[in-house]
Amino acid sequence: MRIVVPIMPRNLEEVEALDVGRLAEADLIEWRADYLPKEDILRVAPAIFEKCNGKEVIFTVRTTREGGYLDLADQEYVDLIKEVAALYQPDYIDFEYYSYQSVFEQMLEFPNLVLSYHNFDETPANYLEIMSELTSLSPAVVKMAVLAKSEQDVLDVMNYTRGFKTLNAEQTFATIAMGELGKITRIAGVITGSCWTFASLDEVSAPGQMSLANTRKFLEILEN
């Protein structure tokens, strides 16, 4: 299981102050660009990619539709992603499929898509249908992060992931049950088949996220 660490700078000064040494234990870095004003993203991008040199980068604009901080119209969202992708070639591009389905066809030229679904309210009853549709599109990664309100929600997320990975061995899945109850899903990839987990440096980007140091420690115990 590979560890993704989100970085969430709010201005250029925070990018410049980022201690890249603290990211040494991360396998990938997710740049959450939505913590910046839209007009600053392209201005700050060169410094971000320079800082992350040597690490795989996921470029993410998490919008208000799925728990993020930028409110973007459909075309505005896809135009921003495509501009950054064309200039800096991030290793992965996050795309909120259900929130921006109307412009999804404009992203088909990119083979490195993370088709994502986020639900900060619940583990939806149609979880399997969502996972099935995303899987049918064969992106680089299917990412699903949902809030666990019960122990059964946690077990369902783990069981569904295992089932889909068994049937779709070539597909990469990153599944998370968010919240305190779901912490086990963040380190259980060796069982479930989830290939990524998300860990924090200082500030969490989702409920239940653990520190990079603790996540690495748990994975070393479980996987070695």
Salt bridges, closest charged atoms under 4 A:
GLU25 OE1 - ARG216 NE 3.19
ASP27 OD2 - ARG216 NH2 3.30
ASP34 OD1 - ARG32 NE 2.76
ASP40 OD1 - ARG43 NH2 3.67
GLU56 OE2 - ARG2 NH2 2.57
GLU66 OE1 - HIS118 ND1 2.97
ASP74 OD1 - ARG65 NH2 2.94
GLU76 OE2 - LYS38 NZ 3.21
ASP94 OD1 - ARG62 NH1 2.87
GLU96 OE2 - ARG62 NH1 3.05
GLU109 OE1 - LYS82 NZ 3.78
GLU180 OE1 - LYS183 NZ 3.10
ASP202 OD2 - ARG22 NH1 2.90
GLU203 OE2 - ARG10 NH2 2.82
